[in-house]
Amino acid sequence: MTEDLGKLFEAAWIDLPAAAVKRLLSKEDEGAVRQAGWKAYDAWVSLANDASNRIYANPTFGAVTGRGIHAGLQVTRVIDAVASAIFGNLWPAIGLPTATDMQALRADVKALREELRSVRAEAGAELNEDSDDDDRAYNAPRGADSANTAAVMWNGYKPEPKRPARKGGKKSVAI
């Protein structure tokens, strides 16, 4: 470890500044700064690796870390229990749905989608058998009132009908 510390000190405080000054003054040796930088980096990585290996090999550090992880898990269990006790009674009192209610609702919506798909498929099969009347085939999936209007309906929005033309006609603003 002292050898790695000596290499780091030498690379960072002697080799790197010397290479930088030499590069600034002579402008010839471009690779010296890069090489000194890598030497400092390698020394730092070696020093950090040796320090972490010594810490992890220490049985006291392992025991303290193990107790800390165990205590953290116990605190998490206590917090989960308190939260479920508080929110388990609070949620129904407020009127908010629980996770189980939401899962049941999702299952119901999924079942309705499947039922709708099967009804559409059956209606499409019946329309293909009776392909004599093209208007009926076009209007059947859209409902009875869609035969008389071509208005687009999206998310409950139905556009207003167009205004009647002005009496005087449209006046142009072009010059």
Residue frames as a rotation matrix with the C-alpha (Angstrom) as fourth column:
MET 1
0.572 0.820 0.000 0.00
0.820 -0.572 0.000 0.00
0.000 0.000 -1.000 0.00
THR 2
0.439 -0.486 -0.755 2.84
0.111 -0.805 0.583 2.40
-0.891 -0.340 -0.300 0.75
GLU 3
-0.640 -0.660 0.395 4.34
0.448 0.098 0.889 1.54
-0.625 0.745 0.232 -2.62
ASP 4
-0.102 0.701 0.706 1.04
0.970 -0.086 0.226 2.48
0.219 0.708 -0.671 -4.37
LEU 5
0.780 0.372 -0.503 0.85
0.527 -0.824 0.209 5.68
-0.337 -0.428 -0.839 -2.35
GLY 6
-0.073 -0.901 -0.428 4.41
0.138 -0.434 0.890 6.55
-0.988 0.006 0.156 -3.36
LYS 7
-0.651 -0.120 0.749 3.60
0.728 0.179 0.661 5.88
-0.213 0.977 -0.029 -7.04
LEU 8
0.390 0.878 0.277 0.51
0.907 -0.419 0.050 8.09
0.160 0.232 -0.960 -6.83
PHE 9
0.648 -0.204 -0.734 2.45
0.261 -0.846 0.466 10.92
-0.715 -0.493 -0.495 -5.17
GLU 10
-0.432 -0.902 0.011 5.26
0.257 -0.112 0.960 10.66
-0.864 0.418 0.280 -7.72
ALA 11
-0.511 0.279 0.813 2.91
0.860 0.148 0.489 10.57
0.016 0.949 -0.316 -10.72
ALA 12
0.496 0.855 0.151 0.54
0.845 -0.516 0.142 13.32
0.200 0.057 -0.978 -9.55
TRP 13
0.884 -0.105 -0.455 3.01
0.161 -0.846 0.508 15.78
-0.438 -0.523 -0.731 -8.00
ILE 14
-0.069 -0.974 -0.214 6.20
-0.134 -0.203 0.970 15.23
-0.989 0.096 -0.117 -9.99
ASP 15
-0.662 -0.283 0.694 5.70
0.537 0.467 0.703 13.48
-0.524 0.837 -0.157 -13.35
LEU 16
0.200 0.851 0.485 2.44
0.975 -0.126 -0.181 15.13
-0.093 0.510 -0.855 -14.42
PRO 17
0.817 0.082 -0.571 3.46
0.120 -0.992 0.029 18.76
-0.564 -0.093 -0.821 -13.69
ALA 18
-0.205 -0.964 -0.172 6.90
-0.138 -0.145 0.980 18.19
-0.969 0.225 -0.104 -15.22
ALA 19
-0.534 0.073 0.842 5.37
0.762 0.473 0.442 16.74
-0.366 0.878 -0.308 -18.40
ALA 20
0.578 0.807 0.117 2.91
0.794 -0.525 -0.306 19.64
-0.185 0.270 -0.945 -18.60
VAL 21
0.560 -0.455 -0.693 5.66
-0.168 -0.881 0.443 22.27
-0.811 -0.132 -0.569 -18.25
LYS 22
-0.528 -0.796 0.295 7.84
0.099 0.288 0.953 20.46
-0.843 0.532 -0.073 -20.78
ARG 23
-0.167 0.577 0.799 4.90
0.959 0.283 -0.005 20.33
-0.229 0.766 -0.601 -23.21
LEU 24
0.808 0.510 -0.295 4.19
0.462 -0.859 -0.219 24.06
-0.365 0.041 -0.930 -22.79
LEU 25
0.372 -0.743 -0.556 7.81
-0.334 -0.666 0.667 25.13
-0.866 -0.063 -0.496 -23.28
SER 26
-0.639 -0.766 0.064 9.08
-0.241 0.279 0.930 22.80
-0.730 0.579 -0.363 -25.98
LYS 27
0.296 0.884 -0.361 5.87
-0.743 -0.025 -0.669 21.71
-0.600 0.466 0.649 -27.72
GLU 28
-0.373 -0.494 -0.785 7.62
-0.870 0.480 0.111 18.56
0.322 0.725 -0.609 -28.92
ASP 29
-0.967 -0.078 -0.241 6.71
0.003 0.948 -0.319 15.71
0.254 -0.309 -0.916 -26.59
GLU 30
-0.319 0.935 0.153 2.91
-0.770 -0.350 0.534 15.44
0.553 0.053 0.832 -26.93
GLY 31
0.283 0.464 -0.839 2.59
-0.038 0.880 0.474 11.93
0.958 -0.102 0.266 -25.46
ALA 32
-0.712 -0.652 -0.261 4.42
0.230 0.135 -0.964 12.69
0.663 -0.746 0.053 -22.18
VAL 33
-0.667 0.538 0.515 1.43
-0.741 -0.550 -0.385 14.42
0.076 -0.638 0.766 -20.56
ARG 34
0.372 0.835 -0.405 -0.89
-0.776 0.519 0.358 11.61
0.509 0.181 0.841 -21.55
GLN 35
0.053 -0.440 -0.896 1.55
0.174 0.888 -0.426 8.99
0.983 -0.133 0.124 -20.29
ALA 36
-0.915 -0.381 0.131 2.00
-0.031 -0.259 -0.966 10.81
0.402 -0.888 0.225 -16.97
GLY 37
-0.293 0.900 0.324 -1.79
-0.944 -0.326 0.050 11.13
0.151 -0.291 0.945 -16.60
TRP 38
0.494 0.454 -0.741 -2.26
-0.416 0.872 0.257 7.40
0.763 0.181 0.620 -17.16
LYS 39
-0.434 -0.720 -0.542 0.51
0.259 0.476 -0.840 6.67
0.863 -0.505 -0.020 -14.66
ALA 40
-0.868 0.183 0.462 -1.32
-0.485 -0.517 -0.705 8.78
0.110 -0.836 0.537 -12.02
TYR 41
0.139 0.982 -0.125 -4.63
-0.943 0.170 0.286 7.11
0.303 0.078 0.950 -12.89
ASP 42
0.256 -0.096 -0.962 -3.17
-0.065 0.991 -0.117 3.60
0.964 0.093 0.247 -12.62
ALA 43
-0.800 -0.583 -0.144 -1.60
0.137 0.057 -0.989 4.44
0.585 -0.810 0.035 -9.26
TRP 44
-0.595 0.654 0.467 -4.92
-0.803 -0.501 -0.323 5.81
0.023 -0.567 0.823 -7.97
VAL 45
0.396 0.765 -0.509 -6.89
-0.737 0.595 0.320 2.75
0.547 0.248 0.799 -9.13
SER 46
-0.088 -0.515 -0.853 -4.33
0.184 0.833 -0.522 0.40
0.979 -0.203 0.021 -7.59
LEU 47
-0.938 -0.254 0.235 -4.47
-0.144 -0.332 -0.932 2.32
0.315 -0.908 0.275 -4.29
ALA 48
-0.240 0.934 0.263 -8.30
-0.970 -0.243 -0.025 2.32
0.041 -0.261 0.964 -4.22
ASN 49
0.389 0.345 -0.854 -8.43
-0.433 0.887 0.161 -1.39
0.813 0.307 0.494 -5.08
ASP 50
-0.490 -0.658 -0.572 -5.97
0.256 0.518 -0.816 -2.28
0.833 -0.546 -0.085 -2.32
ALA 51
-0.878 0.192 0.439 -7.89
-0.470 -0.519 -0.714 -0.16
0.091 -0.833 0.546 0.24
SER 52
0.117 0.992 -0.046 -11.25
-0.970 0.124 0.211 -1.73
0.215 0.020 0.976 -0.64
ASN 53
0.202 -0.111 -0.973 -9.76
-0.107 0.985 -0.134 -5.24
0.974 0.132 0.187 -0.49
ARG 54
-0.816 -0.548 -0.185 -8.38
0.146 0.113 -0.983 -4.54
0.559 -0.829 -0.012 2.98
ILE 55
-0.603 0.660 0.448 -11.72
-0.798 -0.485 -0.358 -3.15
-0.019 -0.573 0.819 4.20
TYR 56
0.367 0.822 -0.436 -13.74
-0.819 0.507 0.267 -6.08
0.440 0.259 0.860 2.89
ALA 57
-0.035 -0.461 -0.887 -11.27
0.086 0.883 -0.462 -8.58
0.996 -0.093 0.009 4.38
ASN 58
-0.840 -0.263 0.475 -11.70
-0.390 -0.315 -0.865 -7.03
0.377 -0.912 0.161 7.84
PRO 59
-0.566 0.654 -0.502 -14.10
0.646 0.730 0.223 -9.16
0.512 -0.198 -0.836 9.97
THR 60
-0.590 0.345 -0.730 -15.15
0.509 -0.542 -0.669 -6.15
-0.626 -0.766 0.144 12.07
PHE 61
-0.762 0.295 -0.576 -16.29
-0.567 -0.733 0.375 -4.27
-0.312 0.613 0.726 8.96
GLY 62
-0.724 0.488 -0.488 -18.26
-0.088 0.636 0.767 -7.34
0.684 0.598 -0.418 7.85
ALA 63
-0.551 0.519 -0.654 -19.98
0.830 0.420 -0.367 -7.69
0.084 -0.745 -0.662 11.22
VAL 64
-0.617 0.300 -0.728 -20.89
0.116 -0.880 -0.461 -3.99
-0.778 -0.369 0.508 11.40
THR 65
-0.777 0.311 -0.547 -22.19
-0.628 -0.339 0.700 -4.00
0.032 0.888 0.459 7.83
GLY 66
-0.703 0.514 -0.491 -24.23
0.294 0.839 0.457 -7.15
0.647 0.177 -0.742 8.44
ARG 67
-0.507 0.518 -0.689 -25.84
0.781 -0.063 -0.622 -5.66
-0.366 -0.853 -0.373 11.55
GLY 68
-0.696 0.215 -0.685 -26.60
-0.274 -0.962 -0.025 -2.45
-0.664 0.170 0.728 9.62
ILE 69
-0.778 0.421 -0.466 -28.31
-0.419 0.205 0.884 -4.36
0.468 0.884 0.017 6.81
HIS 70
-0.593 0.561 -0.577 -30.30
0.686 0.728 0.004 -6.43
0.422 -0.394 -0.816 9.32
ALA 71
-0.542 0.373 -0.753 -31.41
0.486 -0.592 -0.642 -3.27
-0.686 -0.714 0.140 11.19
GLY 72
-0.793 0.223 -0.567 -32.40
-0.526 -0.720 0.453 -1.61
-0.307 0.657 0.688 7.92
LEU 73
-0.715 0.545 -0.438 -34.58
-0.012 0.617 0.787 -4.57
0.699 0.568 -0.435 6.94
GLN 74
-0.501 0.539 -0.678 -36.28
0.865 0.304 -0.398 -4.56
-0.009 -0.786 -0.618 10.35
VAL 75
-0.638 0.257 -0.726 -37.03
0.012 -0.939 -0.343 -0.83
-0.770 -0.228 0.596 10.05
THR 76
-0.828 0.327 -0.455 -38.48
-0.524 -0.163 0.836 -1.44
0.200 0.931 0.307 6.60
ARG 77
-0.612 0.621 -0.490 -40.79
0.510 0.783 0.356 -4.15
0.605 -0.032 -0.795 7.98
VAL 78
-0.482 0.421 -0.768 -41.98
0.720 -0.308 -0.622 -1.87
-0.499 -0.853 -0.155 10.78
ILE 79
-0.733 0.184 -0.655 -42.67
-0.367 -0.918 0.153 0.99
-0.573 0.352 0.740 8.37
ASP 80
-0.800 0.449 -0.399 -44.60
-0.246 0.360 0.900 -1.34
0.547 0.818 -0.177 6.04
ALA 81
-0.522 0.616 -0.590 -46.70
0.801 0.593 -0.089 -2.63
0.295 -0.519 -0.802 8.93
VAL 82
-0.510 0.311 -0.802 -47.50
0.400 -0.740 -0.541 0.88
-0.762 -0.596 0.253 10.20
ALA 83
-0.813 0.178 -0.554 -48.33
-0.526 -0.632 0.569 2.12
-0.249 0.754 0.608 6.71
SER 84
-0.717 0.585 -0.380 -50.66
0.087 0.615 0.784 -0.80
0.692 0.529 -0.492 6.00
ALA 85
-0.459 0.563 -0.687 -52.39
0.883 0.202 -0.424 -0.31
-0.100 -0.801 -0.590 9.38
ILE 86
-0.548 0.224 -0.806 -52.92
0.053 -0.952 -0.301 3.40
-0.835 -0.208 0.510 8.77
PHE 87
-0.689 0.227 -0.688 -53.85
-0.707 -0.418 0.570 3.28
-0.158 0.880 0.449 5.10
GLY 88
-0.893 0.390 -0.223 -55.80
0.305 0.891 0.337 0.03
0.330 0.233 -0.915 5.38
ASN 89
-0.228 0.829 -0.510 -58.42
0.883 -0.045 -0.467 1.86
-0.410 -0.557 -0.722 7.45
LEU 90
-0.391 0.018 -0.920 -57.99
-0.045 -0.999 -0.001 5.28
-0.919 0.041 0.391 5.82
TRP 91
-0.989 -0.075 -0.128 -58.57
-0.129 0.008 0.992 4.22
-0.074 0.997 -0.017 2.21
PRO 92
-0.502 0.865 0.017 -62.12
0.772 0.439 0.459 2.88
0.390 0.243 -0.888 2.66
ALA 93
-0.042 0.481 -0.876 -63.03
0.770 -0.543 -0.335 5.83
-0.637 -0.688 -0.348 4.91
ILE 94
-0.557 -0.225 -0.800 -62.04
-0.234 -0.881 0.411 8.30
-0.797 0.416 0.438 2.19
GLY 95
0.572 0.816 0.078 -63.75
-0.211 0.238 -0.948 6.22
-0.793 0.526 0.308 -0.46
LEU 96
0.022 -0.641 -0.767 -60.69
-0.992 -0.107 0.061 5.48
-0.121 0.760 -0.639 -2.57
PRO 97
0.877 0.313 -0.365 -60.50
-0.390 0.907 -0.159 2.08
0.281 0.282 0.917 -4.23
THR 98
0.416 -0.741 0.527 -57.98
-0.414 0.362 0.835 -0.45
-0.809 -0.566 -0.156 -2.99
ALA 99
-0.523 -0.701 -0.485 -55.48
-0.784 0.173 0.596 -2.27
-0.334 0.692 -0.640 -5.18
THR 100
-0.781 0.298 0.549 -57.72
0.295 0.951 -0.097 -5.34
-0.551 0.086 -0.830 -5.19
ASP 101
0.298 0.933 -0.203 -60.65
0.275 -0.287 -0.918 -3.23
-0.914 0.218 -0.342 -6.40
MET 102
0.208 -0.296 -0.932 -58.51
-0.787 -0.617 0.020 -1.76
-0.581 0.729 -0.361 -9.18
GLN 103
-0.845 -0.532 0.052 -57.37
-0.417 0.718 0.558 -5.23
-0.334 0.450 -0.828 -10.29
ALA 104
-0.394 0.791 0.469 -60.97
0.561 0.611 -0.558 -6.44
-0.728 0.043 -0.685 -10.39
LEU 105
0.479 0.556 -0.679 -61.96
-0.138 -0.716 -0.684 -3.36
-0.867 0.421 -0.267 -12.41
ARG 106
-0.276 -0.668 -0.691 -59.15
-0.860 -0.149 0.488 -3.99
-0.429 0.729 -0.533 -14.89
ALA 107
-0.893 -0.009 0.449 -60.27
0.095 0.974 0.207 -7.60
-0.439 0.228 -0.869 -15.27
ASP 108
0.073 0.994 0.075 -63.85
0.492 0.029 -0.870 -6.45
-0.868 0.101 -0.487 -15.93
VAL 109
0.379 0.006 -0.926 -62.72
-0.591 -0.768 -0.247 -3.93
-0.713 0.640 -0.287 -18.54
LYS 110
-0.689 -0.693 -0.214 -60.60
-0.634 0.433 0.641 -6.59
-0.352 0.577 -0.737 -20.23
ALA 111
-0.640 0.533 0.554 -63.58
0.466 0.842 -0.271 -8.97
-0.611 0.085 -0.787 -20.32
LEU 112
0.416 0.813 -0.407 -65.77
0.150 -0.503 -0.851 -6.22
-0.897 0.293 -0.332 -21.82
ARG 113
-0.059 -0.515 -0.855 -63.15
-0.833 -0.446 0.326 -5.55
-0.549 0.732 -0.403 -24.51
GLU 114
-0.926 -0.305 0.221 -63.07
-0.171 0.864 0.474 -9.22
-0.335 0.401 -0.853 -25.44
GLU 115
-0.226 0.932 0.284 -66.87
0.597 0.363 -0.715 -9.35
-0.770 0.008 -0.638 -25.53
LEU 116
0.436 0.348 -0.830 -66.97
-0.311 -0.807 -0.501 -6.25
-0.844 0.477 -0.244 -27.74
ARG 117
-0.500 -0.697 -0.514 -64.41
-0.766 0.079 0.638 -7.76
-0.404 0.713 -0.573 -30.11
SER 118
-0.855 0.211 0.473 -66.43
0.294 0.950 0.108 -10.94
-0.427 0.231 -0.874 -30.42
VAL 119
0.201 0.970 -0.137 -69.66
0.433 -0.213 -0.876 -8.97
-0.879 0.117 -0.463 -31.08
ARG 120
0.225 -0.187 -0.956 -67.89
-0.689 -0.725 -0.021 -6.92
-0.689 0.663 -0.292 -33.76
ALA 121
-0.820 -0.570 -0.054 -66.49
-0.460 0.598 0.656 -10.06
-0.342 0.563 -0.753 -35.32
GLU 122
-0.505 0.723 0.471 -69.96
0.605 0.686 -0.404 -11.64
-0.616 0.081 -0.784 -35.39
ALA 123
0.449 0.682 -0.578 -71.48
0.063 -0.669 -0.741 -8.47
-0.891 0.296 -0.343 -36.88
GLY 124
-0.165 -0.606 -0.778 -68.73
-0.817 -0.358 0.453 -8.37
-0.553 0.710 -0.436 -39.49
ALA 125
-0.918 -0.148 0.368 -69.35
0.019 0.911 0.412 -12.00
-0.396 0.385 -0.833 -40.43
GLU 126
-0.043 0.980 0.194 -73.09
0.645 0.175 -0.744 -11.35
-0.763 0.093 -0.640 -40.80
LEU 127
0.430 0.174 -0.886 -72.40
-0.366 -0.864 -0.347 -8.28
-0.826 0.473 -0.307 -42.95
ASN 128
-0.610 -0.708 -0.354 -70.09
-0.645 0.184 0.742 -10.25
-0.460 0.681 -0.569 -45.20
GLU 129
-0.698 0.438 0.567 -72.86
0.505 0.862 -0.044 -12.81
-0.508 0.255 -0.823 -45.77
ASP 130
0.434 0.896 0.091 -75.35
0.776 -0.320 -0.543 -10.05
-0.457 0.306 -0.835 -46.69
SER 131
-0.504 -0.755 -0.419 -73.07
0.413 -0.637 0.651 -7.99
-0.759 0.155 0.633 -48.96
ASP 132
-0.124 0.536 0.835 -75.93
0.984 -0.040 0.172 -7.08
0.125 0.844 -0.522 -51.33
ASP 133
0.816 0.488 0.310 -76.61
0.429 -0.870 0.243 -3.74
0.389 -0.065 -0.919 -49.65
ASP 134
-0.159 -0.983 0.092 -73.40
0.693 -0.177 -0.698 -1.67
0.703 -0.047 0.710 -49.45
ASP 135
-0.161 0.140 0.977 -75.00
-0.410 -0.910 0.063 1.18
0.898 -0.391 0.204 -47.48
ARG 136
0.851 0.503 0.150 -76.25
-0.359 0.348 0.866 -1.18
0.384 -0.791 0.477 -44.78
ALA 137
0.572 -0.721 -0.392 -72.80
0.744 0.657 -0.123 -2.80
0.346 -0.221 0.912 -44.56
TYR 138
-0.353 -0.725 0.591 -71.20
0.377 -0.688 -0.620 0.64
0.856 0.004 0.516 -44.20
ASN 139
-0.146 0.377 0.914 -73.62
-0.601 -0.768 0.221 1.97
0.786 -0.517 0.339 -41.60
ALA 140
0.622 0.522 -0.584 -74.20
0.075 0.703 0.708 -1.14
0.780 -0.484 0.398 -39.46
PRO 141
-0.011 -0.643 -0.766 -71.08
0.901 0.326 -0.287 -0.94
0.434 -0.693 0.576 -37.27
ARG 142
-0.840 -0.391 0.376 -71.59
0.266 -0.901 -0.343 2.79
0.473 -0.188 0.861 -36.78
GLY 143
-0.698 0.639 -0.323 -75.12
0.332 -0.111 -0.937 2.76
-0.635 -0.761 -0.135 -35.40
ALA 144
-0.001 0.835 0.550 -78.52
0.967 0.142 -0.213 3.66
-0.256 0.531 -0.808 -36.73
ASP 145
0.736 0.363 -0.571 -78.16
0.307 -0.931 -0.197 7.45
-0.603 -0.030 -0.797 -36.53
SER 146
-0.213 -0.912 -0.349 -74.93
-0.035 -0.350 0.936 7.55
-0.976 0.212 0.043 -38.53
ALA 147
-0.239 0.169 0.956 -76.73
0.902 0.403 0.154 6.83
-0.360 0.899 -0.249 -41.80
ASN 148
0.694 0.650 0.310 -78.03
0.718 -0.658 -0.228 10.39
0.056 0.380 -0.923 -41.96
THR 149
0.923 -0.385 -0.024 -74.92
-0.375 -0.909 0.182 12.32
-0.091 -0.159 -0.983 -40.98
ALA 150
0.559 -0.814 -0.157 -71.22
0.460 0.461 -0.759 12.20
0.690 0.352 0.632 -41.70
ALA 151
0.606 -0.319 0.729 -70.24
-0.626 -0.757 0.188 14.15
0.492 -0.570 -0.658 -38.58
VAL 152
-0.163 -0.773 -0.613 -67.13
0.089 0.607 -0.789 12.88
0.983 -0.184 -0.030 -36.86
MET 153
0.812 0.397 0.427 -67.49
-0.403 -0.146 0.903 11.94
0.421 -0.906 0.041 -33.23
TRP 154
-0.007 -0.886 -0.464 -64.40
0.273 0.444 -0.853 11.57
0.962 -0.133 0.239 -31.05
ASN 155
-0.797 -0.310 -0.519 -64.34
0.536 0.032 -0.843 11.28
0.278 -0.950 0.140 -27.25
GLY 156
-0.114 0.867 -0.485 -67.88
0.898 -0.118 -0.423 12.53
-0.424 -0.483 -0.766 -27.03
TYR 157
-0.431 -0.091 -0.898 -67.20
-0.093 -0.985 0.144 15.64
-0.898 0.146 0.416 -29.13
LYS 158
0.035 0.482 0.875 -69.58
0.943 0.275 -0.189 16.24
-0.332 0.832 -0.445 -31.97
PRO 159
-0.880 -0.459 -0.118 -68.73
0.401 -0.854 0.332 19.29
-0.253 0.245 0.936 -34.08
GLU 160
-0.094 0.839 -0.536 -71.33
-0.003 -0.539 -0.842 21.94
-0.996 -0.078 0.053 -34.66
PRO 161
0.362 0.253 0.897 -72.88
0.869 0.257 -0.423 22.09
-0.338 0.933 -0.127 -38.15
LYS 162
-0.689 -0.670 0.276 -71.39
0.724 -0.617 0.309 24.65
-0.037 0.413 0.910 -40.51
ARG 163
-0.336 0.540 -0.772 -72.86
0.124 -0.787 -0.605 28.13
-0.934 -0.299 0.197 -40.50
PRO 164
0.531 0.541 0.652 -75.07
0.752 0.054 -0.657 29.14
-0.391 0.839 -0.378 -43.39
ALA 165
-0.388 -0.705 0.593 -73.47
0.902 -0.423 0.088 31.38
0.189 0.569 0.800 -45.98
ARG 166
-0.531 0.136 -0.836 -73.66
0.318 -0.883 -0.346 35.14
-0.786 -0.449 0.426 -45.46
LYS 167
0.518 0.847 0.115 -76.21
0.483 -0.179 -0.857 37.05
-0.706 0.500 -0.502 -47.45
GLY 168
0.719 -0.259 -0.644 -73.72
-0.521 -0.815 -0.254 39.37
-0.459 0.519 -0.721 -49.05
GLY 169
0.855 -0.471 -0.217 -71.35
0.157 0.635 -0.756 36.58
0.494 0.613 0.617 -49.98
LYS 170
0.517 -0.750 -0.412 -67.76
0.751 0.167 0.639 36.20
-0.411 -0.640 0.650 -48.87
LYS 171
0.964 -0.264 -0.034 -65.64
-0.256 -0.888 -0.383 39.29
0.071 0.377 -0.923 -49.12
SER 172
0.530 -0.844 -0.088 -62.02
0.739 0.510 -0.441 38.78
0.417 0.168 0.893 -50.09
VAL 173
0.865 -0.322 -0.385 -59.28
0.046 -0.714 0.699 40.51
-0.500 -0.622 -0.603 -48.15
ALA 174
0.089 -0.869 0.487 -56.64
0.865 0.310 0.394 39.85
-0.493 0.387 0.779 -50.76
ILE 175
0.242 -0.086 -0.966 -55.04
-0.180 -0.983 0.042 42.91
-0.953 0.164 -0.253 -52.35
